[in-house]
Amino acid sequence: MERENQLLNPVVHLFSKCPNCEKLIRVKSNGQELYIEEKNCQDCGFEFNSGEILQNLIKNTIITQAVSSASTLTGFDLAVFIFLPVIIFFLFVFPIVFPVFIFIKASFFFLTLTYLLPVFVCIRWLLKFGRWQFNDEEFIESKKNVKSTLKLWIVTHIFSIMMFLYKFWV
Ligand SMILES: [Zn+2]
């Protein structure tokens, strides 16, 4: 029974920050509402205001979500080193061995479409989190990284389309 309860109602750890010294504060839930046990910060003695604490909780949650999804997204950067050689292979090496024009075109479009995914995900990330102006180092860093990932993929796609045009129209 106890185990079943834990499975259905996992303990979710919610954290907020002291508005004064940024110490993490555990926010608890009794199943109906959120509350904090301490009235004052244990580190700096700052008197908590529950509205402010909940504001910080929401902010923290958004930052955690943004930072973790940005790190997954930018972790995909290295795929550029797979994408470009494969495109070059299909455009310039493969036709020598097996010259089927349609197959090359199809592969090119399939690959390009697959690798457009990071572009769309970066744009979605920026639409979702870009408008927040949090003064959090990790968050600012994540925003910068997502923007560079977006640029990286746009440049890569422009380059691959130029190679394609060079191969077939020049
Ligand atoms: Zn404090």
Backbone and ligand atoms as CSV (ligand in chain L), in Angstrom:
chain,resi,resn,atom,element,x,y,z
A,1,MET,N,N,0.840,-1.213,0.000
A,1,MET,CA,C,0.000,0.000,0.000
A,1,MET,C,C,0.872,1.259,0.000
A,2,GLU,N,N,1.821,1.226,0.894
A,2,GLU,CA,C,2.773,2.345,1.019
A,2,GLU,C,C,3.528,2.558,-0.292
A,3,ARG,N,N,3.965,1.424,-0.875
A,3,ARG,CA,C,4.741,1.469,-2.100
A,3,ARG,C,C,3.898,2.022,-3.250
A,4,GLU,N,N,2.642,1.549,-3.297
A,4,GLU,CA,C,1.716,1.991,-4.328
A,4,GLU,C,C,1.515,3.507,-4.267
A,5,ASN,N,N,1.403,3.971,-3.045
A,5,ASN,CA,C,1.229,5.389,-2.809
A,5,ASN,C,C,2.415,6.201,-3.326
A,6,GLN,N,N,3.599,5.663,-3.092
A,6,GLN,CA,C,4.808,6.360,-3.538
A,6,GLN,C,C,4.909,6.402,-5.050
A,7,LEU,N,N,4.423,5.303,-5.664
A,7,LEU,CA,C,4.492,5.210,-7.117
A,7,LEU,C,C,3.554,6.220,-7.776
A,8,LEU,N,N,2.364,6.343,-7.196
A,8,LEU,CA,C,1.379,7.252,-7.776
A,8,LEU,C,C,1.607,8.699,-7.381
A,9,ASN,N,N,2.169,8.897,-6.213
A,9,ASN,CA,C,2.435,10.265,-5.765
A,9,ASN,C,C,3.914,10.427,-5.447
A,10,PRO,N,N,4.722,10.456,-6.488
A,10,PRO,CA,C,6.150,10.560,-6.237
A,10,PRO,C,C,6.460,11.850,-5.480
A,11,VAL,N,N,7.468,11.798,-4.656
A,11,VAL,CA,C,7.869,12.986,-3.927
A,11,VAL,C,C,8.548,13.928,-4.917
A,12,VAL,N,N,7.955,15.072,-5.095
A,12,VAL,CA,C,8.541,16.043,-6.016
A,12,VAL,C,C,9.266,17.077,-5.163
A,13,HIS,N,N,10.522,17.260,-5.468
A,13,HIS,CA,C,11.266,18.250,-4.699
A,13,HIS,C,C,11.184,19.600,-5.372
A,14,LEU,N,N,10.586,20.529,-4.677
A,14,LEU,CA,C,10.462,21.866,-5.227
A,14,LEU,C,C,11.389,22.786,-4.445
A,15,PHE,N,N,12.103,23.585,-5.183
A,15,PHE,CA,C,13.027,24.494,-4.518
A,15,PHE,C,C,12.785,25.933,-4.923
A,16,SER,N,N,12.934,26.791,-3.943
A,16,SER,CA,C,12.894,28.207,-4.215
A,16,SER,C,C,14.204,28.781,-3.691
A,17,LYS,N,N,14.361,30.076,-3.813
A,17,LYS,CA,C,15.597,30.688,-3.332
A,17,LYS,C,C,15.289,31.838,-2.393
A,18,CYS,N,N,16.158,32.034,-1.427
A,18,CYS,CA,C,16.027,33.186,-0.550
A,18,CYS,C,C,16.225,34.430,-1.406
A,19,PRO,N,N,15.271,35.389,-1.364
A,19,PRO,CA,C,15.389,36.579,-2.214
A,19,PRO,C,C,16.629,37.408,-1.871
A,20,ASN,N,N,17.140,37.218,-0.670
A,20,ASN,CA,C,18.283,38.012,-0.234
A,20,ASN,C,C,19.629,37.363,-0.543
A,21,CYS,N,N,19.809,36.072,-0.134
A,21,CYS,CA,C,21.139,35.459,-0.280
A,21,CYS,C,C,21.153,34.299,-1.272
A,22,GLU,N,N,19.989,33.986,-1.868
A,22,GLU,CA,C,19.889,32.933,-2.886
A,22,GLU,C,C,20.070,31.516,-2.342
A,23,LYS,N,N,20.022,31.358,-1.034
A,23,LYS,CA,C,20.083,30.002,-0.475
A,23,LYS,C,C,18.850,29.227,-0.940
A,24,LEU,N,N,19.051,27.943,-1.286
A,24,LEU,CA,C,17.915,27.129,-1.730
A,24,LEU,C,C,17.006,26.805,-0.551
A,25,ILE,N,N,15.713,26.931,-0.765
A,25,ILE,CA,C,14.735,26.627,0.275
A,25,ILE,C,C,13.808,25.549,-0.267
A,26,ARG,N,N,13.613,24.504,0.511
A,26,ARG,CA,C,12.713,23.438,0.108
A,26,ARG,C,C,11.266,23.920,0.280
A,27,VAL,N,N,10.485,23.824,-0.798
A,27,VAL,CA,C,9.067,24.167,-0.719
A,27,VAL,C,C,8.316,22.852,-0.597
A,28,LYS,N,N,7.452,22.738,0.394
A,28,LYS,CA,C,6.749,21.472,0.614
A,28,LYS,C,C,5.312,21.553,0.115
A,29,SER,N,N,4.753,20.366,-0.030
A,29,SER,CA,C,3.375,20.312,-0.485
A,29,SER,C,C,2.635,19.333,0.396
A,30,ASN,N,N,1.421,19.690,0.796
A,30,ASN,CA,C,0.624,18.740,1.577
A,30,ASN,C,C,-0.435,18.087,0.694
A,31,GLY,N,N,-0.237,18.194,-0.610
A,31,GLY,CA,C,-1.177,17.596,-1.547
A,31,GLY,C,C,-2.209,18.596,-2.023
A,32,GLN,N,N,-2.345,19.697,-1.310
A,32,GLN,CA,C,-3.330,20.701,-1.712
A,32,GLN,C,C,-2.705,22.057,-1.931
A,33,GLU,N,N,-1.740,22.356,-1.059
A,33,GLU,CA,C,-1.068,23.626,-1.281
A,33,GLU,C,C,0.420,23.558,-0.987
A,34,LEU,N,N,1.093,24.570,-1.489
A,34,LEU,CA,C,2.533,24.646,-1.298
A,34,LEU,C,C,2.814,25.530,-0.089
A,35,TYR,N,N,3.811,25.143,0.666
A,35,TYR,CA,C,4.158,25.968,1.818
A,35,TYR,C,C,5.637,25.813,2.154
A,36,ILE,N,N,6.140,26.742,2.937
A,36,ILE,CA,C,7.513,26.616,3.439
A,36,ILE,C,C,7.452,26.564,4.952
A,37,GLU,N,N,8.350,25.776,5.513
A,37,GLU,CA,C,8.329,25.632,6.970
A,37,GLU,C,C,9.002,26.789,7.689
A,38,GLU,N,N,10.108,27.237,7.095
A,38,GLU,CA,C,10.853,28.304,7.774
A,38,GLU,C,C,10.184,29.662,7.571
A,39,LYS,N,N,10.272,30.485,8.596
A,39,LYS,CA,C,9.754,31.849,8.477
A,39,LYS,C,C,10.884,32.796,8.065
A,40,ASN,N,N,12.097,32.376,8.416
A,40,ASN,CA,C,13.263,33.206,8.103
A,40,ASN,C,C,14.341,32.355,7.437
A,41,CYS,N,N,15.187,33.017,6.674
A,41,CYS,CA,C,16.298,32.308,6.046
A,41,CYS,C,C,17.278,31.861,7.123
A,42,GLN,N,N,17.701,30.599,7.037
A,42,GLN,CA,C,18.635,30.084,8.040
A,42,GLN,C,C,20.028,30.693,7.888
A,43,ASP,N,N,20.309,31.151,6.693
A,43,ASP,CA,C,21.646,31.708,6.457
A,43,ASP,C,C,21.742,33.200,6.772
A,44,CYS,N,N,20.778,33.964,6.251
A,44,CYS,CA,C,20.923,35.412,6.399
A,44,CYS,C,C,19.832,36.035,7.275
A,45,GLY,N,N,18.871,35.227,7.694
A,45,GLY,CA,C,17.846,35.734,8.579
A,45,GLY,C,C,16.731,36.523,7.900
A,46,PHE,N,N,16.789,36.620,6.583
A,46,PHE,CA,C,15.785,37.351,5.813
A,46,PHE,C,C,14.390,36.800,6.105
A,47,GLU,N,N,13.438,37.697,6.325
A,47,GLU,CA,C,12.080,37.243,6.626
A,47,GLU,C,C,11.351,36.906,5.326
A,48,PHE,N,N,10.867,35.689,5.216
A,48,PHE,CA,C,10.234,35.247,3.970
A,48,PHE,C,C,8.820,35.779,3.809
A,49,ASN,N,N,8.525,36.050,2.559
A,49,ASN,CA,C,7.169,36.440,2.181
A,49,ASN,C,C,6.728,35.345,1.231
A,50,SER,N,N,5.631,34.648,1.534
A,50,SER,CA,C,5.336,33.432,0.765
A,50,SER,C,C,5.072,33.722,-0.716
A,51,GLY,N,N,4.540,34.906,-1.024
A,51,GLY,CA,C,4.322,35.268,-2.425
A,51,GLY,C,C,5.633,35.319,-3.184
A,52,GLU,N,N,6.605,35.942,-2.551
A,52,GLU,CA,C,7.925,36.087,-3.169
A,52,GLU,C,C,8.604,34.722,-3.329
A,53,ILE,N,N,8.429,33.877,-2.309
A,53,ILE,CA,C,9.027,32.544,-2.339
A,53,ILE,C,C,8.427,31.715,-3.476
A,54,LEU,N,N,7.115,31.838,-3.680
A,54,LEU,CA,C,6.481,31.075,-4.756
A,54,LEU,C,C,6.868,31.615,-6.133
A,55,GLN,N,N,7.022,32.935,-6.214
A,55,GLN,CA,C,7.521,33.551,-7.454
A,55,GLN,C,C,8.875,32.945,-7.823
A,56,ASN,N,N,9.746,32.882,-6.806
A,56,ASN,CA,C,11.074,32.324,-7.022
A,56,ASN,C,C,11.029,30.849,-7.379
A,57,LEU,N,N,10.058,30.144,-6.818
A,57,LEU,CA,C,9.894,28.724,-7.125
A,57,LEU,C,C,9.586,28.553,-8.616
A,58,ILE,N,N,8.665,29.378,-9.119
A,58,ILE,CA,C,8.283,29.299,-10.531
A,58,ILE,C,C,9.482,29.650,-11.410
A,59,LYS,N,N,10.171,30.714,-11.015
A,59,LYS,CA,C,11.356,31.144,-11.751
A,59,LYS,C,C,12.401,30.027,-11.804
A,60,ASN,N,N,12.631,29.402,-10.637
A,60,ASN,CA,C,13.592,28.303,-10.565
A,60,ASN,C,C,13.208,27.137,-11.458
A,61,THR,N,N,11.904,26.831,-11.461
A,61,THR,CA,C,11.427,25.718,-12.261
A,61,THR,C,C,11.646,26.000,-13.745
A,62,ILE,N,N,11.335,27.227,-14.160
A,62,ILE,CA,C,11.529,27.593,-15.566
A,62,ILE,C,C,13.018,27.521,-15.925
A,63,ILE,N,N,13.869,28.036,-15.039
A,63,ILE,CA,C,15.306,28.021,-15.308
A,63,ILE,C,C,15.825,26.585,-15.421
A,64,THR,N,N,15.398,25.720,-14.493
A,64,THR,CA,C,15.853,24.330,-14.526
A,64,THR,C,C,15.459,23.661,-15.834
A,65,GLN,N,N,14.205,23.896,-16.239
A,65,GLN,CA,C,13.691,23.315,-17.474
A,65,GLN,C,C,14.481,23.838,-18.680
A,66,ALA,N,N,14.693,25.154,-18.701
A,66,ALA,CA,C,15.392,25.789,-19.818
A,66,ALA,C,C,16.825,25.280,-19.920
A,67,VAL,N,N,17.519,25.222,-18.778
A,67,VAL,CA,C,18.920,24.814,-18.774
A,67,VAL,C,C,19.045,23.358,-19.214
A,68,SER,N,N,18.155,22.498,-18.719
A,68,SER,CA,C,18.303,21.090,-19.058
A,68,SER,C,C,17.941,20.833,-20.521
A,69,SER,N,N,16.906,21.498,-21.054
A,69,SER,CA,C,16.582,21.239,-22.456
A,69,SER,C,C,17.626,21.875,-23.375
A,70,ALA,N,N,18.210,23.010,-22.958
A,70,ALA,CA,C,19.270,23.621,-23.763
A,70,ALA,C,C,20.491,22.713,-23.822
A,71,SER,N,N,20.795,22.029,-22.719
A,71,SER,CA,C,21.997,21.212,-22.737
A,71,SER,C,C,21.805,19.975,-23.622
A,72,THR,N,N,20.577,19.448,-23.669
A,72,THR,CA,C,20.293,18.341,-24.587
A,72,THR,C,C,20.453,18.811,-26.035
A,73,LEU,N,N,19.910,19.990,-26.276
A,73,LEU,CA,C,19.892,20.557,-27.621
A,73,LEU,C,C,21.298,20.859,-28.138
A,74,THR,N,N,22.113,21.514,-27.306
A,74,THR,CA,C,23.454,21.877,-27.743
A,74,THR,C,C,24.364,20.650,-27.778
A,75,GLY,N,N,23.976,19.597,-27.055
A,75,GLY,CA,C,24.729,18.348,-27.094
A,75,GLY,C,C,24.673,17.699,-28.459
A,76,PHE,N,N,23.746,18.150,-29.274
A,76,PHE,CA,C,23.532,17.609,-30.607
A,76,PHE,C,C,24.452,18.281,-31.641
A,77,ASP,N,N,25.186,19.317,-31.211
A,77,ASP,CA,C,26.079,20.071,-32.108
A,77,ASP,C,C,27.048,19.189,-32.895
A,78,LEU,N,N,27.577,18.172,-32.210
A,78,LEU,CA,C,28.592,17.336,-32.846
A,78,LEU,C,C,28.048,16.578,-34.054
A,79,ALA,N,N,26.730,16.466,-34.147
A,79,ALA,CA,C,26.117,15.772,-35.271
A,79,ALA,C,C,26.426,16.467,-36.595
A,80,VAL,N,N,26.873,17.725,-36.522
A,80,VAL,CA,C,27.299,18.440,-37.726
A,80,VAL,C,C,28.412,17.649,-38.420
A,81,PHE,N,N,29.279,17.037,-37.585
A,81,PHE,CA,C,30.405,16.287,-38.146
A,81,PHE,C,C,29.989,14.962,-38.765
A,82,ILE,N,N,28.738,14.572,-38.538
A,82,ILE,CA,C,28.208,13.385,-39.219
A,82,ILE,C,C,27.464,13.846,-40.467
A,83,PHE,N,N,26.659,14.889,-40.273
A,83,PHE,CA,C,25.822,15.401,-41.353
A,83,PHE,C,C,26.647,15.832,-42.579
A,84,LEU,N,N,27.643,16.680,-42.374
A,84,LEU,CA,C,28.400,17.198,-43.513
A,84,LEU,C,C,29.146,16.112,-44.297
A,85,PRO,N,N,29.905,15.223,-43.650
A,85,PRO,CA,C,30.571,14.172,-44.429
A,85,PRO,C,C,29.583,13.290,-45.188
A,86,VAL,N,N,28.439,13.001,-44.572
A,86,VAL,CA,C,27.454,12.150,-45.246
A,86,VAL,C,C,26.896,12.861,-46.483
A,87,ILE,N,N,26.616,14.172,-46.343
A,87,ILE,CA,C,26.136,14.958,-47.481
A,87,ILE,C,C,27.195,14.972,-48.596
A,88,ILE,N,N,28.443,15.199,-48.214
A,88,ILE,CA,C,29.533,15.227,-49.200
A,88,ILE,C,C,29.654,13.862,-49.878
A,89,PHE,N,N,29.544,12.822,-49.059
A,89,PHE,CA,C,29.619,11.464,-49.603
A,89,PHE,C,C,28.513,11.223,-50.631
A,90,PHE,N,N,27.275,11.577,-50.268
A,90,PHE,CA,C,26.158,11.331,-51.187
A,90,PHE,C,C,26.230,12.183,-52.443
A,91,LEU,N,N,26.791,13.393,-52.309
A,91,LEU,CA,C,26.835,14.273,-53.475
A,91,LEU,C,C,28.022,13.977,-54.390
A,92,PHE,N,N,29.168,13.678,-53.793
A,92,PHE,CA,C,30.380,13.629,-54.616
A,92,PHE,C,C,31.057,12.268,-54.727
A,93,VAL,N,N,30.902,11.412,-53.728
A,93,VAL,CA,C,31.601,10.128,-53.775
A,93,VAL,C,C,30.683,9.025,-54.305
A,94,PHE,N,N,29.496,8.959,-53.709
A,94,PHE,CA,C,28.538,7.912,-54.073
A,94,PHE,C,C,28.212,7.848,-55.573
A,95,PRO,N,N,27.983,9.007,-56.259
A,95,PRO,CA,C,27.626,8.957,-57.683
A,95,PRO,C,C,28.685,8.306,-58.567
A,96,ILE,N,N,29.942,8.347,-58.119
A,96,ILE,CA,C,31.011,7.738,-58.910
A,96,ILE,C,C,30.848,6.225,-58.910
A,97,VAL,N,N,30.478,5.700,-57.715
A,97,VAL,CA,C,30.326,4.260,-57.555
A,97,VAL,C,C,28.977,3.784,-58.112
A,98,PHE,N,N,27.945,4.560,-57.832
A,98,PHE,CA,C,26.589,4.109,-58.160
A,98,PHE,C,C,25.764,5.313,-58.619
A,99,PRO,N,N,25.881,5.670,-59.894
A,99,PRO,CA,C,25.310,6.950,-60.343
A,99,PRO,C,C,23.796,6.939,-60.567
A,100,VAL,N,N,23.037,6.974,-59.491
A,100,VAL,CA,C,21.582,7.096,-59.640
A,100,VAL,C,C,21.164,8.470,-59.117
A,101,PHE,N,N,20.843,9.314,-60.024
A,101,PHE,CA,C,20.544,10.711,-59.737
A,101,PHE,C,C,19.425,10.892,-58.705
A,102,ILE,N,N,18.304,10.206,-58.923
A,102,ILE,CA,C,17.143,10.358,-58.052
A,102,ILE,C,C,17.436,9.923,-56.621
A,103,PHE,N,N,18.202,8.862,-56.515
A,103,PHE,CA,C,18.531,8.342,-55.195
A,103,PHE,C,C,19.336,9.378,-54.404
A,104,ILE,N,N,20.270,10.026,-55.081
A,104,ILE,CA,C,21.094,11.039,-54.420
A,104,ILE,C,C,20.229,12.202,-53.956
A,105,LYS,N,N,19.359,12.641,-54.858
A,105,LYS,CA,C,18.470,13.757,-54.515
A,105,LYS,C,C,17.593,13.410,-53.319
A,106,ALA,N,N,17.041,12.195,-53.356
A,106,ALA,CA,C,16.163,11.765,-52.269
A,106,ALA,C,C,16.925,11.711,-50.946
A,107,SER,N,N,18.131,11.164,-50.984
A,107,SER,CA,C,18.930,11.071,-49.756
A,107,SER,C,C,19.238,12.452,-49.213
A,108,PHE,N,N,19.561,13.346,-50.137
A,108,PHE,CA,C,19.888,14.702,-49.737
A,108,PHE,C,C,18.710,15.350,-49.011
A,109,PHE,N,N,17.529,15.238,-49.609
A,109,PHE,CA,C,16.363,15.868,-48.994
A,109,PHE,C,C,15.978,15.204,-47.674
A,110,PHE,N,N,16.109,13.888,-47.631
A,110,PHE,CA,C,15.779,13.166,-46.405
A,110,PHE,C,C,16.698,13.606,-45.267
A,111,LEU,N,N,18.000,13.639,-45.592
A,111,LEU,CA,C,18.976,14.047,-44.570
A,111,LEU,C,C,18.762,15.478,-44.125
A,112,THR,N,N,18.552,16.344,-45.120
A,112,THR,CA,C,18.361,17.751,-44.807
A,112,THR,C,C,17.144,17.944,-43.919
A,113,LEU,N,N,16.063,17.237,-44.238
A,113,LEU,CA,C,14.849,17.353,-43.425
A,113,LEU,C,C,15.090,16.865,-42.008
A,114,THR,N,N,15.774,15.723,-41.880
A,114,THR,CA,C,16.063,15.190,-40.548
A,114,THR,C,C,16.860,16.194,-39.737
A,115,TYR,N,N,17.872,16.750,-40.407
A,115,TYR,CA,C,18.756,17.665,-39.686
A,115,TYR,C,C,18.200,19.089,-39.569
A,116,LEU,N,N,16.989,19.289,-40.062
A,116,LEU,CA,C,16.322,20.581,-39.828
A,116,LEU,C,C,15.706,20.593,-38.433
A,117,LEU,N,N,15.586,19.400,-37.857
A,117,LEU,CA,C,14.994,19.284,-36.521
A,117,LEU,C,C,15.663,20.196,-35.484
A,118,PRO,N,N,17.014,20.165,-35.386
A,118,PRO,CA,C,17.629,21.063,-34.394
A,118,PRO,C,C,17.294,22.538,-34.634
A,119,VAL,N,N,17.130,22.930,-35.891
A,119,VAL,CA,C,16.781,24.324,-36.194
A,119,VAL,C,C,15.417,24.650,-35.579
A,120,PHE,N,N,14.442,23.761,-35.818
A,120,PHE,CA,C,13.101,23.999,-35.285
A,120,PHE,C,C,13.079,23.956,-33.760
A,121,VAL,N,N,13.824,23.011,-33.187
A,121,VAL,CA,C,13.813,22.899,-31.725
A,121,VAL,C,C,14.461,24.131,-31.085
A,122,CYS,N,N,15.546,24.626,-31.697
A,122,CYS,CA,C,16.187,25.858,-31.184
A,122,CYS,C,C,15.204,27.029,-31.245
A,123,ILE,N,N,14.495,27.156,-32.368
A,123,ILE,CA,C,13.543,28.259,-32.503
A,123,ILE,C,C,12.447,28.131,-31.445
A,124,ARG,N,N,11.970,26.908,-31.242
A,124,ARG,CA,C,10.938,26.693,-30.210
A,124,ARG,C,C,11.467,27.030,-28.821
A,125,TRP,N,N,12.708,26.652,-28.549
A,125,TRP,CA,C,13.314,26.955,-27.249
A,125,TRP,C,C,13.349,28.472,-27.043
A,126,LEU,N,N,13.802,29.179,-28.087
A,126,LEU,CA,C,13.919,30.636,-27.967
A,126,LEU,C,C,12.567,31.312,-27.818
A,127,LEU,N,N,11.546,30.761,-28.481
A,127,LEU,CA,C,10.204,31.328,-28.330
A,127,LEU,C,C,9.667,31.082,-26.926
A,128,LYS,N,N,10.007,29.906,-26.382
A,128,LYS,CA,C,9.479,29.547,-25.077
A,128,LYS,C,C,10.232,30.233,-23.937
A,129,PHE,N,N,11.575,30.234,-24.014
A,129,PHE,CA,C,12.362,30.735,-22.887
A,129,PHE,C,C,13.051,32.069,-23.161
A,130,GLY,N,N,13.171,32.420,-24.445
A,130,GLY,CA,C,13.939,33.603,-24.817
A,130,GLY,C,C,13.425,34.903,-24.227
A,131,ARG,N,N,12.117,34.979,-23.977
A,131,ARG,CA,C,11.544,36.237,-23.486
A,131,ARG,C,C,11.825,36.484,-22.005
A,132,TRP,N,N,12.244,35.416,-21.279
A,132,TRP,CA,C,12.535,35.598,-19.852
A,132,TRP,C,C,13.879,36.282,-19.683
A,133,GLN,N,N,13.890,37.281,-18.820
A,133,GLN,CA,C,15.144,37.996,-18.570
A,133,GLN,C,C,15.644,37.657,-17.169
A,134,PHE,N,N,16.018,36.408,-16.951
A,134,PHE,CA,C,16.486,36.031,-15.618
A,134,PHE,C,C,17.956,36.349,-15.464
A,135,ASN,N,N,18.272,36.773,-14.262
A,135,ASN,CA,C,19.645,37.150,-13.982
A,135,ASN,C,C,20.443,35.947,-13.478
A,136,ASP,N,N,20.224,34.797,-14.082
A,136,ASP,CA,C,20.854,33.570,-13.616
A,136,ASP,C,C,21.937,33.178,-14.629
A,137,GLU,N,N,23.153,32.980,-14.115
A,137,GLU,CA,C,24.285,32.716,-15.017
A,137,GLU,C,C,24.053,31.536,-15.947
A,138,GLU,N,N,23.578,30.436,-15.361
A,138,GLU,CA,C,23.351,29.227,-16.155
A,138,GLU,C,C,22.306,29.471,-17.243
A,139,PHE,N,N,21.287,30.246,-16.873
A,139,PHE,CA,C,20.213,30.532,-17.822
A,139,PHE,C,C,20.726,31.393,-18.976
A,140,ILE,N,N,21.503,32.440,-18.637
A,140,ILE,CA,C,22.062,33.330,-19.661
A,140,ILE,C,C,22.986,32.541,-20.592
A,141,GLU,N,N,23.789,31.657,-19.980
A,141,GLU,CA,C,24.708,30.802,-20.742
A,141,GLU,C,C,23.919,29.890,-21.701
A,142,SER,N,N,22.819,29.304,-21.196
A,142,SER,CA,C,22.000,28.408,-22.016
A,142,SER,C,C,21.423,29.145,-23.221
A,143,LYS,N,N,20.960,30.383,-22.972
A,143,LYS,CA,C,20.370,31.171,-24.044
A,143,LYS,C,C,21.418,31.426,-25.132
A,144,LYS,N,N,22.629,31.765,-24.683
A,144,LYS,CA,C,23.732,32.010,-25.615
A,144,LYS,C,C,24.044,30.745,-26.417
A,145,ASN,N,N,24.110,29.605,-25.710
A,145,ASN,CA,C,24.424,28.340,-26.374
A,145,ASN,C,C,23.376,27.941,-27.402
A,146,VAL,N,N,22.097,28.140,-27.060
A,146,VAL,CA,C,21.041,27.771,-28.005
A,146,VAL,C,C,21.141,28.650,-29.250
A,147,LYS,N,N,21.453,29.946,-29.052
A,147,LYS,CA,C,21.598,30.835,-30.206
A,147,LYS,C,C,22.767,30.401,-31.090
A,148,SER,N,N,23.905,29.981,-30.461
A,148,SER,CA,C,25.023,29.532,-31.299
A,148,SER,C,C,24.695,28.223,-31.995
A,149,THR,N,N,23.959,27.330,-31.320
A,149,THR,CA,C,23.558,26.079,-31.972
A,149,THR,C,C,22.679,26.375,-33.182
A,150,LEU,N,N,21.758,27.327,-33.020
A,150,LEU,CA,C,20.883,27.699,-34.129
A,150,LEU,C,C,21.704,28.229,-35.307
A,151,LYS,N,N,22.667,29.121,-34.996
A,151,LYS,CA,C,23.519,29.674,-36.056
A,151,LYS,C,C,24.315,28.568,-36.733
A,152,LEU,N,N,24.886,27.663,-35.916
A,152,LEU,CA,C,25.675,26.555,-36.453
A,152,LEU,C,C,24.881,25.753,-37.471
A,153,TRP,N,N,23.613,25.428,-37.112
A,153,TRP,CA,C,22.803,24.608,-38.005
A,153,TRP,C,C,22.344,25.376,-39.241
A,154,ILE,N,N,22.071,26.666,-39.084
A,154,ILE,CA,C,21.668,27.452,-40.253
A,154,ILE,C,C,22.831,27.532,-41.241
A,155,VAL,N,N,24.027,27.820,-40.731
A,155,VAL,CA,C,25.216,27.885,-41.594
A,155,VAL,C,C,25.461,26.532,-42.273
A,156,THR,N,N,25.320,25.456,-41.496
A,156,THR,CA,C,25.521,24.115,-42.048
A,156,THR,C,C,24.544,23.824,-43.188
A,157,HIS,N,N,23.287,24.218,-42.983
A,157,HIS,CA,C,22.288,23.974,-44.026
A,157,HIS,C,C,22.560,24.825,-45.260
A,158,ILE,N,N,22.949,26.076,-45.058
A,158,ILE,CA,C,23.267,26.927,-46.211
A,158,ILE,C,C,24.425,26.302,-46.992
A,159,PHE,N,N,25.439,25.855,-46.246
A,159,PHE,CA,C,26.602,25.230,-46.872
A,159,PHE,C,C,26.203,23.975,-47.651
A,160,SER,N,N,25.347,23.146,-47.072
A,160,SER,CA,C,24.981,21.901,-47.746
A,160,SER,C,C,24.110,22.178,-48.978
A,161,ILE,N,N,23.266,23.209,-48.897
A,161,ILE,CA,C,22.449,23.561,-50.066
A,161,ILE,C,C,23.341,24.122,-51.180
A,162,MET,N,N,24.363,24.895,-50.785
A,162,MET,CA,C,25.300,25.411,-51.789
A,162,MET,C,C,26.049,24.275,-52.484
A,163,MET,N,N,26.431,23.266,-51.711
A,163,MET,CA,C,27.120,22.107,-52.314
A,163,MET,C,C,26.198,21.389,-53.283
A,164,PHE,N,N,24.926,21.287,-52.881
A,164,PHE,CA,C,23.939,20.613,-53.721
A,164,PHE,C,C,23.770,21.387,-55.040
A,165,LEU,N,N,23.649,22.711,-54.957
A,165,LEU,CA,C,23.493,23.528,-56.156
A,165,LEU,C,C,24.743,23.444,-57.028
A,166,TYR,N,N,25.888,23.465,-56.389
A,166,TYR,CA,C,27.150,23.357,-57.114
A,166,TYR,C,C,27.199,22.052,-57.893
A,167,LYS,N,N,26.758,20.977,-57.222
A,167,LYS,CA,C,26.790,19.650,-57.847
A,167,LYS,C,C,25.827,19.548,-59.043
A,168,PHE,N,N,24.625,20.118,-58.909
A,168,PHE,CA,C,23.612,19.867,-59.938
A,168,PHE,C,C,23.308,21.027,-60.876
A,169,TRP,N,N,23.670,22.250,-60.486
A,169,TRP,CA,C,23.280,23.358,-61.370
A,169,TRP,C,C,24.443,24.200,-61.891
A,170,VAL,N,N,25.663,23.862,-61.454
A,170,VAL,CA,C,26.774,24.680,-61.944
A,170,VAL,C,C,27.500,23.940,-63.064
L,1,ZN,ZN,ZN,18.981,34.199,2.891
